[in-house]
């Protein structure tokens, strides 16, 4: 069994790298998806989030993640409040996934805030996906984010240097999707020699 933390700044290409790891046979879990599930309508987290932030975060009976995101990126105390609701749920789901692994299975856990949450010691190894800042910004603008939103999110995350300080492997994702796929395959082949 191998438990890998896959991190990287926003716009670096973590999700695409995670897809490639899944294609190669890894069990992939996305911390952001778990965080979304933690506050879905009908969950305890939904009720707690509503109690903490009020009805202004609702849109058609659901939490408007964009509105909530704007609130928490502007105020560290609001961010801490939301994290206190989400993190215990996410941690529990992660631990259950690790406990379910058997034999030579590999779990790749996509976790943007790995450095920020001091979680590196929960993994057998850490891979960070990095990309030049102008490339990251262009990718995020293509997804519809405004420059001010991008800058706020980047400022809220660890720096490249901080991520590199905990990484066992670094993937530079400044090229094509094929370039990224090759780098993922090279790491995978090195970690799982019996899978060839």
Secondary structure, DSSP 8 states (H G I E B T S, - for coil): -EEEEEEE-TTS-HHHHHHHHHHTT-EEEEHHHHHHHHTSTTSHHHHHHHHHH-GGGEETTEE-HHHHHHHHHH-HHHHHHHHHHHHHHHHHHHHHHHHH--TT-EEEEE-TTTTTTT-GGGSSEEEEEE--HHHHHHHHHHTT--HHHHHHHHHHS--HHHHHHH-SEEEE--S-HHHHHHHHHHHHHHH-GGG-
